[in-house]
């Protein structure tokens, strides 16, 4: 499989995962496909292509006239299977961990922030520090006063980190990507004192 095809498949997965996160896994909440693309940094034309592909596979469907779409039951199952079993492929996507382990051959992928840095594998001590941060974040998340969708996104990233650390083979790349997303969320709430304190913690974890 070429790197280009792998990247296309990965971006399709990102798109469907973002739709799942925004809607909270509901088949009855419609979202503009352009909004999903903007949040991921995709162009309108790329979002349109991905939208057509996922609709053709029966994972999403249009909601009336215009750019609005909804995730279908099949799409929800795809995402939940991928997140709960990151080492296994779904019907339409490669294993989440595949891109970090099999194809990258020791390299690392960075997404979600233009100012991010990447490091190597975490140690058990690092995992303890990450879990402590996650516990602090969960205890204070209500005080961040995030909007509903952003809080759902944060909770999704928290769950993925906890799942990875519980795994017998945690994937540092996935944990790093989730931490980067959480950092972006905290940066968006930077006027909040609690967000500032949590941001200091996560910056240390990402060094």
Legacy VTK file of the C-alpha trace (Angstrom):
# vtk DataFile Version 3.0
C-alpha trace
ASCII
DATASET POLYDATA
POINTS 207 float
0.000 0.000 0.000
1.466 3.376 -0.951
1.839 6.163 1.588
-0.618 8.250 -0.416
-3.382 5.642 -0.263
-2.716 5.087 3.427
-3.053 8.823 4.070
-6.347 8.966 2.151
-7.752 6.105 4.220
-6.559 7.726 7.428
-8.184 11.053 6.571
-11.465 9.315 5.780
-11.315 7.744 9.219
-10.537 11.110 10.842
-13.556 12.608 9.087
-15.961 9.881 10.222
-14.538 9.971 13.756
-15.043 13.744 13.929
-18.665 13.362 12.781
-19.141 10.725 15.481
-17.649 13.029 18.129
-19.655 16.104 17.116
-22.943 14.201 17.110
-22.160 12.135 20.192
-22.784 9.015 18.120
-26.372 10.030 17.344
-28.034 9.155 14.045
-30.433 12.072 14.486
-28.052 15.038 14.689
-27.151 16.643 11.363
-23.851 18.442 10.778
-22.497 20.325 7.772
-19.812 18.297 6.021
-17.982 21.606 5.466
-17.857 22.204 9.236
-16.289 18.786 9.772
-13.698 19.531 7.119
-12.866 22.926 8.625
-12.301 21.415 12.053
-9.859 18.916 10.546
-8.151 21.462 8.294
-9.438 19.808 5.100
-10.326 21.816 2.001
-13.943 21.973 0.830
-13.116 19.823 -2.200
-11.410 17.159 -0.070
-14.318 17.150 2.389
-16.695 16.717 -0.530
-14.710 13.737 -1.864
-14.581 12.089 1.548
-18.284 12.758 2.068
-19.111 11.083 -1.255
-16.983 8.048 -0.424
-18.433 7.525 3.057
-21.972 7.974 1.754
-21.251 5.447 -1.000
-20.113 2.966 1.643
-23.314 3.470 3.636
-21.588 5.017 6.670
-23.196 8.469 6.420
-26.118 9.949 4.515
-27.366 13.401 3.427
-29.941 15.077 5.641
-32.284 16.909 3.308
-31.030 19.478 0.819
-27.697 21.199 1.341
-24.448 20.294 3.081
-25.991 18.617 6.132
-25.179 14.952 6.817
-25.828 12.405 9.564
-23.863 9.368 10.638
-25.616 6.076 10.000
-25.836 3.079 12.300
-23.154 1.344 10.240
-20.836 4.328 10.661
-21.319 4.345 14.422
-20.445 0.650 14.571
-17.301 1.224 12.479
-15.995 3.968 14.769
-16.857 2.224 18.020
-15.221 -1.003 16.849
-12.101 0.884 15.749
-11.805 2.721 19.072
-12.529 -0.304 21.256
-10.236 -2.643 19.285
-7.463 -0.409 17.879
-5.334 -3.401 16.834
-8.057 -4.835 14.598
-9.312 -3.616 11.210
-12.933 -2.724 10.592
-14.796 -3.433 7.363
-13.679 -0.133 5.850
-10.600 0.975 7.791
-7.176 -0.271 8.821
-6.464 -0.789 12.524
-5.964 2.553 14.289
-2.577 1.352 15.504
-1.459 0.235 12.032
-0.439 3.668 10.878
1.748 4.156 13.939
3.378 0.732 14.038
3.367 -1.131 10.745
3.693 1.629 8.200
5.752 4.276 9.965
8.620 1.949 10.932
9.629 3.862 14.031
8.747 7.335 12.750
6.036 9.472 14.268
2.984 11.311 13.001
1.985 14.720 14.285
-1.472 16.184 13.869
-3.691 18.893 15.234
-1.157 21.594 16.108
1.403 23.583 14.187
3.466 24.151 17.334
3.596 20.577 18.600
6.672 18.479 19.235
7.048 14.716 19.119
8.986 12.367 21.346
9.601 8.633 21.555
7.960 5.925 23.604
6.586 6.526 27.069
7.854 4.694 30.147
5.738 3.353 33.001
6.591 6.495 34.963
5.302 8.613 32.097
2.051 6.649 32.085
1.639 7.358 35.794
2.112 11.079 35.148
-0.365 10.974 32.254
-2.975 9.173 34.365
-2.498 11.732 37.137
-3.056 14.519 34.625
-6.140 12.768 33.228
-7.536 12.382 36.765
-6.983 16.097 37.388
-8.598 16.972 34.062
-11.656 14.794 34.720
-12.059 16.335 38.160
-11.931 19.883 36.831
-13.478 19.554 33.368
-16.792 21.066 34.463
-14.915 24.173 35.644
-13.503 24.715 32.150
-17.018 25.685 30.984
-16.517 24.074 27.582
-19.370 23.938 25.122
-21.123 20.597 24.823
-19.371 19.417 21.680
-15.910 20.401 22.901
-16.470 18.621 26.197
-17.580 15.499 24.335
-14.421 15.681 22.255
-12.288 16.028 25.403
-14.032 13.071 27.027
-13.464 10.973 23.896
-9.732 11.727 23.963
-9.590 10.932 27.702
-11.281 7.575 27.133
-8.867 6.727 24.317
-5.834 7.540 26.484
-7.141 5.436 29.357
-7.909 2.573 26.986
-4.422 2.708 25.492
-2.679 2.757 28.871
-4.762 -0.217 30.012
-3.763 -2.093 26.862
-0.948 -4.673 27.133
0.708 -2.833 24.225
0.015 0.892 24.592
0.692 2.921 21.463
2.609 6.097 22.230
1.599 7.714 18.931
-2.109 7.480 19.729
-1.605 8.739 23.283
0.461 11.647 21.953
-2.193 12.581 19.394
-4.894 12.573 22.078
-2.764 14.754 24.367
-2.217 17.195 21.500
-5.973 17.427 20.941
-6.544 18.033 24.644
-3.848 20.697 24.619
-5.608 22.463 21.734
-8.866 22.361 23.708
-7.163 23.855 26.759
-5.543 26.543 24.611
-9.004 27.449 23.373
-10.076 27.961 26.998
-6.893 29.807 27.935
-8.781 32.641 29.634
-9.897 30.166 32.282
-7.547 29.878 35.301
-8.086 26.114 35.594
-7.334 25.681 31.887
-4.081 27.570 32.362
-2.988 25.281 35.190
-3.894 22.143 33.244
-2.121 23.523 30.186
1.102 23.829 32.189
0.822 20.139 33.137
0.191 18.906 29.629
3.050 20.972 28.183
5.402 19.114 30.524
3.976 15.768 29.373
4.526 16.688 25.734
8.170 17.700 26.141
LINES 1 208
207 0 1 2 3 4 5 6 7 8 9 10 11 12 13 14 15 16 17 18 19 20 21 22 23 24 25 26 27 28 29 30 31 32 33 34 35 36 37 38 39 40 41 42 43 44 45 46 47 48 49 50 51 52 53 54 55 56 57 58 59 60 61 62 63 64 65 66 67 68 69 70 71 72 73 74 75 76 77 78 79 80 81 82 83 84 85 86 87 88 89 90 91 92 93 94 95 96 97 98 99 100 101 102 103 104 105 106 107 108 109 110 111 112 113 114 115 116 117 118 119 120 121 122 123 124 125 126 127 128 129 130 131 132 133 134 135 136 137 138 139 140 141 142 143 144 145 146 147 148 149 150 151 152 153 154 155 156 157 158 159 160 161 162 163 164 165 166 167 168 169 170 171 172 173 174 175 176 177 178 179 180 181 182 183 184 185 186 187 188 189 190 191 192 193 194 195 196 197 198 199 200 201 202 203 204 205 206
